[in-house]
Amino acid sequence: MLKPGKRCEIEIQASWPWIKESDAPLGPYFVFYGKNGEEKAVIACSAYTIEPFDQPENEGTEKTIFPTAASRYQENLNIKDLDISKLPPVVPHAGFL
């Protein structure tokens, strides 16, 4: 039992990289159960903080890349137009209208 005025830290880990605040869990809550497994209470947690994502940890070999305007531009240079004649008729395109 956590005494009034005391605090605890709960670390949440995932198998994918979190690179921005919106990747973190939002609106955590606790569910308390009775001795027979019945739900007793659901308590929303409102006093929590999301720490900055300034140094992502990477346990695997995959490199975490933070997208920037420049990196998106470079990725988009590889986009090629599709041949409209090869698209199925249910895919809307400029010639469809």
Summary of the structure (lengths in Angstrom):
residues: 97
radius of gyration: 23.4
end to end distance: 64.8
largest distance: 69.0
contacts: 98
relative contact order: 0.12
helix: 18%
strand: 11%
